[in-house]
Amino acid sequence: MKGKKTKKETIFDHNVTPDELEMLCGSRSVNEDYVIREISQMQWYALIYCLYNIRGDKKTASSYAAKIPDTADKIFGLLNHDYYR
């Protein structure tokens, strides 16, 4: 018996605009159902972190950075990217 699936928190839960979506994903529109399935929760936290940095909301961005383990930060390198600061 499989475990209960929980809903992932994504950039779509944070009212991402088409312009922001293009900055984060390279396109103004994406197949939301597909990307939600394919991207891990830690990757979504990194994207939410980037979204709030783009918006200039460092406090909220920091709260999402805190949810990402140091090892994930080192693997993906997203939190150290100067573009999002």
PyMOL Python script that loads the backbone (N, CA, C, O; Angstrom):
from pymol import cmd

cmd.read_pdbstr("""\
ATOM      1  N   MET A   1       0.841  -1.181   0.000  1.00  0.00           N
ATOM      2  CA  MET A   1       0.000   0.000   0.000  1.00  0.00           C
ATOM      3  C   MET A   1       0.886   1.244   0.000  1.00  0.00           C
ATOM      4  O   MET A   1       1.797   1.364   0.819  1.00  0.00           O
ATOM      5  N   LYS A   2       0.617   2.158  -0.914  1.00  0.00           N
ATOM      6  CA  LYS A   2       1.403   3.374  -1.025  1.00  0.00           C
ATOM      7  C   LYS A   2       1.023   4.363   0.059  1.00  0.00           C
ATOM      8  O   LYS A   2      -0.109   4.382   0.541  1.00  0.00           O
ATOM      9  N   GLY A   3       2.014   5.201   0.439  1.00  0.00           N
ATOM     10  CA  GLY A   3       1.772   6.240   1.437  1.00  0.00           C
ATOM     11  C   GLY A   3       0.890   7.345   0.872  1.00  0.00           C
ATOM     12  O   GLY A   3       0.739   7.488  -0.341  1.00  0.00           O
ATOM     13  N   LYS A   4       0.324   8.107   1.764  1.00  0.00           N
ATOM     14  CA  LYS A   4      -0.545   9.210   1.374  1.00  0.00           C
ATOM     15  C   LYS A   4       0.287  10.306   0.704  1.00  0.00           C
ATOM     16  O   LYS A   4       1.323  10.715   1.228  1.00  0.00           O
ATOM     17  N   LYS A   5      -0.170  10.774  -0.446  1.00  0.00           N
ATOM     18  CA  LYS A   5       0.520  11.851  -1.135  1.00  0.00           C
ATOM     19  C   LYS A   5       0.080  13.185  -0.549  1.00  0.00           C
ATOM     20  O   LYS A   5      -1.101  13.409  -0.286  1.00  0.00           O
ATOM     21  N   THR A   6       1.051  14.059  -0.352  1.00  0.00           N
ATOM     22  CA  THR A   6       0.730  15.392   0.127  1.00  0.00           C
ATOM     23  C   THR A   6       0.915  16.371  -1.026  1.00  0.00           C
ATOM     24  O   THR A   6       1.726  16.147  -1.924  1.00  0.00           O
ATOM     25  N   LYS A   7       0.159  17.446  -0.988  1.00  0.00           N
ATOM     26  CA  LYS A   7       0.240  18.463  -2.028  1.00  0.00           C
ATOM     27  C   LYS A   7       1.551  19.238  -1.890  1.00  0.00           C
ATOM     28  O   LYS A   7       1.921  19.666  -0.797  1.00  0.00           O
ATOM     29  N   LYS A   8       2.237  19.408  -2.999  1.00  0.00           N
ATOM     30  CA  LYS A   8       3.466  20.190  -3.005  1.00  0.00           C
ATOM     31  C   LYS A   8       3.123  21.673  -3.014  1.00  0.00           C
ATOM     32  O   LYS A   8       2.154  22.100  -3.642  1.00  0.00           O
ATOM     33  N   GLU A   9       3.933  22.444  -2.309  1.00  0.00           N
ATOM     34  CA  GLU A   9       3.821  23.894  -2.387  1.00  0.00           C
ATOM     35  C   GLU A   9       4.678  24.344  -3.560  1.00  0.00           C
ATOM     36  O   GLU A   9       5.853  23.985  -3.641  1.00  0.00           O
ATOM     37  N   THR A  10       4.108  25.124  -4.466  1.00  0.00           N
ATOM     38  CA  THR A  10       4.803  25.527  -5.686  1.00  0.00           C
ATOM     39  C   THR A  10       4.693  27.035  -5.902  1.00  0.00           C
ATOM     40  O   THR A  10       4.004  27.730  -5.156  1.00  0.00           O
ATOM     41  N   ILE A  11       5.370  27.524  -6.918  1.00  0.00           N
ATOM     42  CA  ILE A  11       5.275  28.943  -7.273  1.00  0.00           C
ATOM     43  C   ILE A  11       3.858  29.306  -7.693  1.00  0.00           C
ATOM     44  O   ILE A  11       3.463  30.468  -7.605  1.00  0.00           O
ATOM     45  N   PHE A  12       3.095  28.324  -8.145  1.00  0.00           N
ATOM     46  CA  PHE A  12       1.716  28.585  -8.568  1.00  0.00           C
ATOM     47  C   PHE A  12       0.815  28.913  -7.377  1.00  0.00           C
ATOM     48  O   PHE A  12      -0.236  29.531  -7.545  1.00  0.00           O
ATOM     49  N   ASP A  13       1.220  28.506  -6.188  1.00  0.00           N
ATOM     50  CA  ASP A  13       0.492  28.852  -4.959  1.00  0.00           C
ATOM     51  C   ASP A  13       0.803  30.277  -4.522  1.00  0.00           C
ATOM     52  O   ASP A  13       0.199  30.783  -3.575  1.00  0.00           O
ATOM     53  N   HIS A  14       1.744  30.928  -5.209  1.00  0.00           N
ATOM     54  CA  HIS A  14       2.196  32.266  -4.825  1.00  0.00           C
ATOM     55  C   HIS A  14       1.913  33.295  -5.921  1.00  0.00           C
ATOM     56  O   HIS A  14       2.596  34.313  -6.032  1.00  0.00           O
ATOM     57  N   ASN A  15       0.895  33.007  -6.722  1.00  0.00           N
ATOM     58  CA  ASN A  15       0.422  33.938  -7.760  1.00  0.00           C
ATOM     59  C   ASN A  15       1.544  34.428  -8.681  1.00  0.00           C
ATOM     60  O   ASN A  15       1.693  35.626  -8.918  1.00  0.00           O
ATOM     61  N   VAL A  16       2.323  33.482  -9.190  1.00  0.00           N
ATOM     62  CA  VAL A  16       3.401  33.819 -10.115  1.00  0.00           C
ATOM     63  C   VAL A  16       2.806  34.453 -11.376  1.00  0.00           C
ATOM     64  O   VAL A  16       1.818  33.962 -11.921  1.00  0.00           O
ATOM     65  N   THR A  17       3.417  35.544 -11.829  1.00  0.00           N
ATOM     66  CA  THR A  17       2.957  36.220 -13.043  1.00  0.00           C
ATOM     67  C   THR A  17       3.620  35.592 -14.261  1.00  0.00           C
ATOM     68  O   THR A  17       4.614  34.879 -14.117  1.00  0.00           O
ATOM     69  N   PRO A  18       3.088  35.843 -15.464  1.00  0.00           N
ATOM     70  CA  PRO A  18       3.750  35.316 -16.668  1.00  0.00           C
ATOM     71  C   PRO A  18       5.193  35.803 -16.802  1.00  0.00           C
ATOM     72  O   PRO A  18       6.059  35.038 -17.227  1.00  0.00           O
ATOM     73  N   ASP A  19       5.464  37.056 -16.450  1.00  0.00           N
ATOM     74  CA  ASP A  19       6.842  37.568 -16.526  1.00  0.00           C
ATOM     75  C   ASP A  19       7.759  36.834 -15.550  1.00  0.00           C
ATOM     76  O   ASP A  19       8.880  36.468 -15.903  1.00  0.00           O
ATOM     77  N   GLU A  20       7.282  36.620 -14.326  1.00  0.00           N
ATOM     78  CA  GLU A  20       8.071  35.889 -13.329  1.00  0.00           C
ATOM     79  C   GLU A  20       8.283  34.448 -13.760  1.00  0.00           C
ATOM     80  O   GLU A  20       9.370  33.897 -13.590  1.00  0.00           O
ATOM     81  N   LEU A  21       7.247  33.841 -14.315  1.00  0.00           N
ATOM     82  CA  LEU A  21       7.333  32.456 -14.790  1.00  0.00           C
ATOM     83  C   LEU A  21       8.408  32.332 -15.874  1.00  0.00           C
ATOM     84  O   LEU A  21       9.163  31.360 -15.904  1.00  0.00           O
ATOM     85  N   GLU A  22       8.465  33.315 -16.752  1.00  0.00           N
ATOM     86  CA  GLU A  22       9.481  33.293 -17.802  1.00  0.00           C
ATOM     87  C   GLU A  22      10.881  33.414 -17.206  1.00  0.00           C
ATOM     88  O   GLU A  22      11.804  32.740 -17.663  1.00  0.00           O
ATOM     89  N   MET A  23      11.054  34.266 -16.189  1.00  0.00           N
ATOM     90  CA  MET A  23      12.364  34.397 -15.543  1.00  0.00           C
ATOM     91  C   MET A  23      12.774  33.107 -14.843  1.00  0.00           C
ATOM     92  O   MET A  23      13.948  32.739 -14.855  1.00  0.00           O
ATOM     93  N   LEU A  24      11.817  32.423 -14.235  1.00  0.00           N
ATOM     94  CA  LEU A  24      12.117  31.227 -13.453  1.00  0.00           C
ATOM     95  C   LEU A  24      12.205  29.959 -14.292  1.00  0.00           C
ATOM     96  O   LEU A  24      13.031  29.087 -14.025  1.00  0.00           O
ATOM     97  N   CYS A  25      11.347  29.859 -15.313  1.00  0.00           N
ATOM     98  CA  CYS A  25      11.233  28.601 -16.071  1.00  0.00           C
ATOM     99  C   CYS A  25      11.597  28.730 -17.546  1.00  0.00           C
ATOM    100  O   CYS A  25      11.651  27.731 -18.263  1.00  0.00           O
ATOM    101  N   GLY A  26      11.844  29.950 -17.997  1.00  0.00           N
ATOM    102  CA  GLY A  26      12.216  30.138 -19.395  1.00  0.00           C
ATOM    103  C   GLY A  26      11.050  30.218 -20.353  1.00  0.00           C
ATOM    104  O   GLY A  26      11.254  30.250 -21.566  1.00  0.00           O
ATOM    105  N   SER A  27       9.825  30.252 -19.836  1.00  0.00           N
ATOM    106  CA  SER A  27       8.639  30.326 -20.683  1.00  0.00           C
ATOM    107  C   SER A  27       7.526  31.033 -19.911  1.00  0.00           C
ATOM    108  O   SER A  27       7.442  30.927 -18.687  1.00  0.00           O
ATOM    109  N   ARG A  28       6.682  31.748 -20.637  1.00  0.00           N
ATOM    110  CA  ARG A  28       5.563  32.449 -19.998  1.00  0.00           C
ATOM    111  C   ARG A  28       4.401  31.507 -19.683  1.00  0.00           C
ATOM    112  O   ARG A  28       3.473  31.879 -18.964  1.00  0.00           O
ATOM    113  N   SER A  29       4.453  30.309 -20.213  1.00  0.00           N
ATOM    114  CA  SER A  29       3.416  29.326 -19.890  1.00  0.00           C
ATOM    115  C   SER A  29       4.062  27.943 -19.829  1.00  0.00           C
ATOM    116  O   SER A  29       4.953  27.623 -20.617  1.00  0.00           O
ATOM    117  N   VAL A  30       3.602  27.144 -18.893  1.00  0.00           N
ATOM    118  CA  VAL A  30       4.101  25.778 -18.736  1.00  0.00           C
ATOM    119  C   VAL A  30       2.914  24.866 -18.436  1.00  0.00           C
ATOM    120  O   VAL A  30       1.847  25.323 -18.025  1.00  0.00           O
ATOM    121  N   ASN A  31       3.121  23.578 -18.647  1.00  0.00           N
ATOM    122  CA  ASN A  31       2.106  22.595 -18.277  1.00  0.00           C
ATOM    123  C   ASN A  31       2.195  22.404 -16.766  1.00  0.00           C
ATOM    124  O   ASN A  31       3.024  21.642 -16.268  1.00  0.00           O
ATOM    125  N   GLU A  32       1.326  23.111 -16.051  1.00  0.00           N
ATOM    126  CA  GLU A  32       1.381  23.149 -14.591  1.00  0.00           C
ATOM    127  C   GLU A  32       1.329  21.761 -13.963  1.00  0.00           C
ATOM    128  O   GLU A  32       2.118  21.458 -13.068  1.00  0.00           O
ATOM    129  N   ASP A  33       0.409  20.917 -14.422  1.00  0.00           N
ATOM    130  CA  ASP A  33       0.291  19.565 -13.852  1.00  0.00           C
ATOM    131  C   ASP A  33       1.583  18.773 -14.034  1.00  0.00           C
ATOM    132  O   ASP A  33       2.014  18.066 -13.124  1.00  0.00           O
ATOM    133  N   TYR A  34       2.196  18.892 -15.205  1.00  0.00           N
ATOM    134  CA  TYR A  34       3.423  18.146 -15.487  1.00  0.00           C
ATOM    135  C   TYR A  34       4.563  18.622 -14.596  1.00  0.00           C
ATOM    136  O   TYR A  34       5.227  17.805 -13.958  1.00  0.00           O
ATOM    137  N   VAL A  35       4.802  19.928 -14.541  1.00  0.00           N
ATOM    138  CA  VAL A  35       5.944  20.402 -13.760  1.00  0.00           C
ATOM    139  C   VAL A  35       5.757  20.169 -12.271  1.00  0.00           C
ATOM    140  O   VAL A  35       6.733  19.933 -11.559  1.00  0.00           O
ATOM    141  N   ILE A  36       4.532  20.229 -11.790  1.00  0.00           N
ATOM    142  CA  ILE A  36       4.294  19.952 -10.369  1.00  0.00           C
ATOM    143  C   ILE A  36       4.679  18.511 -10.057  1.00  0.00           C
ATOM    144  O   ILE A  36       5.274  18.243  -9.013  1.00  0.00           O
ATOM    145  N   ARG A  37       4.350  17.588 -10.942  1.00  0.00           N
ATOM    146  CA  ARG A  37       4.695  16.172 -10.748  1.00  0.00           C
ATOM    147  C   ARG A  37       6.197  15.943 -10.820  1.00  0.00           C
ATOM    148  O   ARG A  37       6.739  15.158 -10.043  1.00  0.00           O
ATOM    149  N   GLU A  38       6.872  16.613 -11.737  1.00  0.00           N
ATOM    150  CA  GLU A  38       8.266  16.316 -12.047  1.00  0.00           C
ATOM    151  C   GLU A  38       9.285  16.994 -11.139  1.00  0.00           C
ATOM    152  O   GLU A  38      10.423  16.533 -11.051  1.00  0.00           O
ATOM    153  N   ILE A  39       8.912  18.065 -10.470  1.00  0.00           N
ATOM    154  CA  ILE A  39       9.857  18.815  -9.645  1.00  0.00           C
ATOM    155  C   ILE A  39       9.649  18.457  -8.179  1.00  0.00           C
ATOM    156  O   ILE A  39       8.517  18.410  -7.698  1.00  0.00           O
ATOM    157  N   SER A  40      10.742  18.206  -7.475  1.00  0.00           N
ATOM    158  CA  SER A  40      10.660  17.818  -6.059  1.00  0.00           C
ATOM    159  C   SER A  40      10.268  19.012  -5.191  1.00  0.00           C
ATOM    160  O   SER A  40      10.372  20.160  -5.623  1.00  0.00           O
ATOM    161  N   GLN A  41       9.823  18.740  -3.980  1.00  0.00           N
ATOM    162  CA  GLN A  41       9.448  19.817  -3.066  1.00  0.00           C
ATOM    163  C   GLN A  41      10.633  20.720  -2.751  1.00  0.00           C
ATOM    164  O   GLN A  41      10.462  21.934  -2.648  1.00  0.00           O
ATOM    165  N   MET A  42      11.833  20.157  -2.596  1.00  0.00           N
ATOM    166  CA  MET A  42      13.003  20.987  -2.322  1.00  0.00           C
ATOM    167  C   MET A  42      13.289  21.925  -3.494  1.00  0.00           C
ATOM    168  O   MET A  42      13.653  23.083  -3.289  1.00  0.00           O
ATOM    169  N   GLN A  43      13.127  21.430  -4.716  1.00  0.00           N
ATOM    170  CA  GLN A  43      13.317  22.283  -5.892  1.00  0.00           C
ATOM    171  C   GLN A  43      12.257  23.383  -5.935  1.00  0.00           C
ATOM    172  O   GLN A  43      12.547  24.517  -6.315  1.00  0.00           O
ATOM    173  N   TRP A  44      11.030  23.042  -5.545  1.00  0.00           N
ATOM    174  CA  TRP A  44       9.980  24.075  -5.497  1.00  0.00           C
ATOM    175  C   TRP A  44      10.326  25.133  -4.460  1.00  0.00           C
ATOM    176  O   TRP A  44      10.143  26.324  -4.712  1.00  0.00           O
ATOM    177  N   TYR A  45      10.823  24.723  -3.301  1.00  0.00           N
ATOM    178  CA  TYR A  45      11.221  25.713  -2.291  1.00  0.00           C
ATOM    179  C   TYR A  45      12.292  26.642  -2.854  1.00  0.00           C
ATOM    180  O   TYR A  45      12.265  27.846  -2.601  1.00  0.00           O
ATOM    181  N   ALA A  46      13.236  26.086  -3.616  1.00  0.00           N
ATOM    182  CA  ALA A  46      14.280  26.918  -4.223  1.00  0.00           C
ATOM    183  C   ALA A  46      13.674  27.899  -5.223  1.00  0.00           C
ATOM    184  O   ALA A  46      14.078  29.061  -5.275  1.00  0.00           O
ATOM    185  N   LEU A  47      12.716  27.442  -6.011  1.00  0.00           N
ATOM    186  CA  LEU A  47      12.058  28.339  -6.964  1.00  0.00           C
ATOM    187  C   LEU A  47      11.223  29.401  -6.254  1.00  0.00           C
ATOM    188  O   LEU A  47      11.180  30.548  -6.699  1.00  0.00           O
ATOM    189  N   ILE A  48      10.563  29.038  -5.163  1.00  0.00           N
ATOM    190  CA  ILE A  48       9.792  30.019  -4.382  1.00  0.00           C
ATOM    191  C   ILE A  48      10.749  31.042  -3.783  1.00  0.00           C
ATOM    192  O   ILE A  48      10.458  32.238  -3.765  1.00  0.00           O
ATOM    193  N   TYR A  49      11.888  30.568  -3.294  1.00  0.00           N
ATOM    194  CA  TYR A  49      12.935  31.465  -2.803  1.00  0.00           C
ATOM    195  C   TYR A  49      13.316  32.470  -3.896  1.00  0.00           C
ATOM    196  O   TYR A  49      13.369  33.674  -3.644  1.00  0.00           O
ATOM    197  N   CYS A  50      13.576  31.978  -5.095  1.00  0.00           N
ATOM    198  CA  CYS A  50      13.954  32.844  -6.205  1.00  0.00           C
ATOM    199  C   CYS A  50      12.829  33.817  -6.559  1.00  0.00           C
ATOM    200  O   CYS A  50      13.086  34.988  -6.838  1.00  0.00           O
ATOM    201  N   LEU A  51      11.593  33.339  -6.549  1.00  0.00           N
ATOM    202  CA  LEU A  51      10.438  34.185  -6.844  1.00  0.00           C
ATOM    203  C   LEU A  51      10.379  35.386  -5.908  1.00  0.00           C
ATOM    204  O   LEU A  51      10.194  36.520  -6.352  1.00  0.00           O
ATOM    205  N   TYR A  52      10.537  35.132  -4.607  1.00  0.00           N
ATOM    206  CA  TYR A  52      10.456  36.232  -3.655  1.00  0.00           C
ATOM    207  C   TYR A  52      11.674  37.149  -3.729  1.00  0.00           C
ATOM    208  O   TYR A  52      11.574  38.334  -3.410  1.00  0.00           O
ATOM    209  N   ASN A  53      12.813  36.620  -4.143  1.00  0.00           N
ATOM    210  CA  ASN A  53      13.964  37.492  -4.381  1.00  0.00           C
ATOM    211  C   ASN A  53      13.716  38.398  -5.585  1.00  0.00           C
ATOM    212  O   ASN A  53      14.054  39.581  -5.552  1.00  0.00           O
ATOM    213  N   ILE A  54      13.135  37.853  -6.633  1.00  0.00           N
ATOM    214  CA  ILE A  54      12.776  38.664  -7.801  1.00  0.00           C
ATOM    215  C   ILE A  54      11.833  39.788  -7.377  1.00  0.00           C
ATOM    216  O   ILE A  54      11.951  40.916  -7.854  1.00  0.00           O
ATOM    217  N   ARG A  55      10.914  39.480  -6.494  1.00  0.00           N
ATOM    218  CA  ARG A  55       9.938  40.465  -6.013  1.00  0.00           C
ATOM    219  C   ARG A  55      10.537  41.438  -4.996  1.00  0.00           C
ATOM    220  O   ARG A  55       9.894  42.421  -4.628  1.00  0.00           O
ATOM    221  N   GLY A  56      11.751  41.172  -4.545  1.00  0.00           N
ATOM    222  CA  GLY A  56      12.393  42.048  -3.573  1.00  0.00           C
ATOM    223  C   GLY A  56      11.961  41.806  -2.138  1.00  0.00           C
ATOM    224  O   GLY A  56      12.217  42.632  -1.262  1.00  0.00           O
ATOM    225  N   ASP A  57      11.304  40.673  -1.892  1.00  0.00           N
ATOM    226  CA  ASP A  57      10.825  40.322  -0.544  1.00  0.00           C
ATOM    227  C   ASP A  57      11.833  39.374   0.099  1.00  0.00           C
ATOM    228  O   ASP A  57      11.648  38.157   0.102  1.00  0.00           O
ATOM    229  N   LYS A  58      12.897  39.951   0.640  1.00  0.00           N
ATOM    230  CA  LYS A  58      13.998  39.150   1.201  1.00  0.00           C
ATOM    231  C   LYS A  58      13.570  38.344   2.428  1.00  0.00           C
ATOM    232  O   LYS A  58      14.072  37.243   2.654  1.00  0.00           O
ATOM    233  N   LYS A  59      12.644  38.890   3.220  1.00  0.00           N
ATOM    234  CA  LYS A  59      12.204  38.190   4.431  1.00  0.00           C
ATOM    235  C   LYS A  59      11.509  36.868   4.071  1.00  0.00           C
ATOM    236  O   LYS A  59      11.819  35.820   4.637  1.00  0.00           O
ATOM    237  N   THR A  60      10.566  36.935   3.122  1.00  0.00           N
ATOM    238  CA  THR A  60       9.872  35.708   2.708  1.00  0.00           C
ATOM    239  C   THR A  60      10.842  34.775   1.993  1.00  0.00           C
ATOM    240  O   THR A  60      10.796  33.561   2.192  1.00  0.00           O
ATOM    241  N   ALA A  61      11.715  35.330   1.166  1.00  0.00           N
ATOM    242  CA  ALA A  61      12.715  34.503   0.477  1.00  0.00           C
ATOM    243  C   ALA A  61      13.554  33.739   1.493  1.00  0.00           C
ATOM    244  O   ALA A  61      13.802  32.545   1.327  1.00  0.00           O
ATOM    245  N   SER A  62      13.984  34.419   2.532  1.00  0.00           N
ATOM    246  CA  SER A  62      14.803  33.776   3.571  1.00  0.00           C
ATOM    247  C   SER A  62      14.062  32.645   4.263  1.00  0.00           C
ATOM    248  O   SER A  62      14.663  31.633   4.625  1.00  0.00           O
ATOM    249  N   SER A  63      12.754  32.814   4.450  1.00  0.00           N
ATOM    250  CA  SER A  63      11.987  31.754   5.110  1.00  0.00           C
ATOM    251  C   SER A  63      11.955  30.488   4.254  1.00  0.00           C
ATOM    252  O   SER A  63      11.914  29.382   4.792  1.00  0.00           O
ATOM    253  N   TYR A  64      11.973  30.641   2.922  1.00  0.00           N
ATOM    254  CA  TYR A  64      12.019  29.466   2.044  1.00  0.00           C
ATOM    255  C   TYR A  64      13.432  28.912   1.933  1.00  0.00           C
ATOM    256  O   TYR A  64      13.606  27.700   1.800  1.00  0.00           O
ATOM    257  N   ALA A  65      14.430  29.763   1.985  1.00  0.00           N
ATOM    258  CA  ALA A  65      15.818  29.291   1.974  1.00  0.00           C
ATOM    259  C   ALA A  65      16.073  28.403   3.186  1.00  0.00           C
ATOM    260  O   ALA A  65      16.813  27.423   3.099  1.00  0.00           O
ATOM    261  N   ALA A  66      15.464  28.744   4.308  1.00  0.00           N
ATOM    262  CA  ALA A  66      15.648  27.968   5.541  1.00  0.00           C
ATOM    263  C   ALA A  66      15.063  26.563   5.433  1.00  0.00           C
ATOM    264  O   ALA A  66      15.449  25.675   6.194  1.00  0.00           O
ATOM    265  N   LYS A  67      14.137  26.350   4.498  1.00  0.00           N
ATOM    266  CA  LYS A  67      13.514  25.027   4.326  1.00  0.00           C
ATOM    267  C   LYS A  67      14.368  24.085   3.479  1.00  0.00           C
ATOM    268  O   LYS A  67      14.081  22.892   3.387  1.00  0.00           O
ATOM    269  N   ILE A  68      15.419  24.629   2.861  1.00  0.00           N
ATOM    270  CA  ILE A  68      16.238  23.833   1.956  1.00  0.00           C
ATOM    271  C   ILE A  68      17.509  23.397   2.679  1.00  0.00           C
ATOM    272  O   ILE A  68      18.278  24.242   3.138  1.00  0.00           O
ATOM    273  N   PRO A  69      17.739  22.090   2.787  1.00  0.00           N
ATOM    274  CA  PRO A  69      18.949  21.603   3.465  1.00  0.00           C
ATOM    275  C   PRO A  69      20.207  22.102   2.759  1.00  0.00           C
ATOM    276  O   PRO A  69      20.202  22.322   1.548  1.00  0.00           O
ATOM    277  N   ASP A  70      21.283  22.278   3.525  1.00  0.00           N
ATOM    278  CA  ASP A  70      22.551  22.750   2.960  1.00  0.00           C
ATOM    279  C   ASP A  70      23.014  21.872   1.803  1.00  0.00           C
ATOM    280  O   ASP A  70      23.579  22.379   0.834  1.00  0.00           O
ATOM    281  N   THR A  71      22.784  20.582   1.889  1.00  0.00           N
ATOM    282  CA  THR A  71      23.234  19.688   0.819  1.00  0.00           C
ATOM    283  C   THR A  71      22.496  19.991  -0.480  1.00  0.00           C
ATOM    284  O   THR A  71      23.098  19.961  -1.553  1.00  0.00           O
ATOM    285  N   ALA A  72      21.198  20.281  -0.396  1.00  0.00           N
ATOM    286  CA  ALA A  72      20.440  20.613  -1.607  1.00  0.00           C
ATOM    287  C   ALA A  72      20.965  21.912  -2.195  1.00  0.00           C
ATOM    288  O   ALA A  72      21.084  22.041  -3.414  1.00  0.00           O
ATOM    289  N   ASP A  73      21.278  22.874  -1.339  1.00  0.00           N
ATOM    290  CA  ASP A  73      21.835  24.147  -1.797  1.00  0.00           C
ATOM    291  C   ASP A  73      23.119  23.905  -2.571  1.00  0.00           C
ATOM    292  O   ASP A  73      23.333  24.512  -3.621  1.00  0.00           O
ATOM    293  N   LYS A  74      23.961  23.041  -2.076  1.00  0.00           N
ATOM    294  CA  LYS A  74      25.237  22.775  -2.731  1.00  0.00           C
ATOM    295  C   LYS A  74      25.047  22.027  -4.049  1.00  0.00           C
ATOM    296  O   LYS A  74      25.770  22.273  -5.015  1.00  0.00           O
ATOM    297  N   ILE A  75      24.086  21.126  -4.089  1.00  0.00           N
ATOM    298  CA  ILE A  75      23.843  20.351  -5.307  1.00  0.00           C
ATOM    299  C   ILE A  75      23.284  21.240  -6.405  1.00  0.00           C
ATOM    300  O   ILE A  75      23.771  21.201  -7.535  1.00  0.00           O
ATOM    301  N   PHE A  76      22.274  22.038  -6.095  1.00  0.00           N
ATOM    302  CA  PHE A  76      21.600  22.826  -7.118  1.00  0.00           C
ATOM    303  C   PHE A  76      22.231  24.195  -7.319  1.00  0.00           C
ATOM    304  O   PHE A  76      22.097  24.782  -8.393  1.00  0.00           O
ATOM    305  N   GLY A  77      22.917  24.714  -6.303  1.00  0.00           N
ATOM    306  CA  GLY A  77      23.575  25.994  -6.434  1.00  0.00           C
ATOM    307  C   GLY A  77      22.640  27.180  -6.576  1.00  0.00           C
ATOM    308  O   GLY A  77      23.091  28.282  -6.887  1.00  0.00           O
ATOM    309  N   LEU A  78      21.373  26.983  -6.361  1.00  0.00           N
ATOM    310  CA  LEU A  78      20.399  28.046  -6.597  1.00  0.00           C
ATOM    311  C   LEU A  78      20.489  29.177  -5.593  1.00  0.00           C
ATOM    312  O   LEU A  78      20.321  30.342  -5.955  1.00  0.00           O
ATOM    313  N   LEU A  79      20.753  28.852  -4.340  1.00  0.00           N
ATOM    314  CA  LEU A  79      20.727  29.888  -3.319  1.00  0.00           C
ATOM    315  C   LEU A  79      21.962  30.774  -3.346  1.00  0.00           C
ATOM    316  O   LEU A  79      21.976  31.831  -2.714  1.00  0.00           O
ATOM    317  N   ASN A  80      22.990  30.366  -4.060  1.00  0.00           N
ATOM    318  CA  ASN A  80      24.219  31.150  -4.134  1.00  0.00           C
ATOM    319  C   ASN A  80      24.317  31.951  -5.425  1.00  0.00           C
ATOM    320  O   ASN A  80      25.323  32.619  -5.665  1.00  0.00           O
ATOM    321  N   HIS A  81      23.305  31.892  -6.239  1.00  0.00           N
ATOM    322  CA  HIS A  81      23.345  32.553  -7.549  1.00  0.00           C
ATOM    323  C   HIS A  81      23.082  34.046  -7.383  1.00  0.00           C
ATOM    324  O   HIS A  81      22.022  34.438  -6.897  1.00  0.00           O
ATOM    325  N   ASP A  82      24.035  34.874  -7.781  1.00  0.00           N
ATOM    326  CA  ASP A  82      23.926  36.328  -7.613  1.00  0.00           C
ATOM    327  C   ASP A  82      22.739  36.938  -8.346  1.00  0.00           C
ATOM    328  O   ASP A  82      22.271  38.011  -7.965  1.00  0.00           O
ATOM    329  N   TYR A  83      22.243  36.280  -9.390  1.00  0.00           N
ATOM    330  CA  TYR A  83      21.114  36.800 -10.166  1.00  0.00           C
ATOM    331  C   TYR A  83      19.892  37.038  -9.301  1.00  0.00           C
ATOM    332  O   TYR A  83      19.133  37.977  -9.542  1.00  0.00           O
ATOM    333  N   TYR A  84      19.697  36.202  -8.303  1.00  0.00           N
ATOM    334  CA  TYR A  84      18.489  36.275  -7.481  1.00  0.00           C
ATOM    335  C   TYR A  84      18.650  37.143  -6.247  1.00  0.00           C
ATOM    336  O   TYR A  84      17.729  37.219  -5.433  1.00  0.00           O
ATOM    337  N   ARG A  85      19.799  37.805  -6.080  1.00  0.00           N
ATOM    338  CA  ARG A  85      20.014  38.632  -4.883  1.00  0.00           C
ATOM    339  C   ARG A  85      19.854  40.085  -5.196  1.00  0.00           C
ATOM    340  O   ARG A  85      19.999  40.927  -4.310  1.00  0.00           O
TER     341      ARG A  85
END
""", "prot")
cmd.dss("prot")
cmd.show_as("cartoon", "prot")
cmd.util.cbc("prot")
cmd.orient("prot")
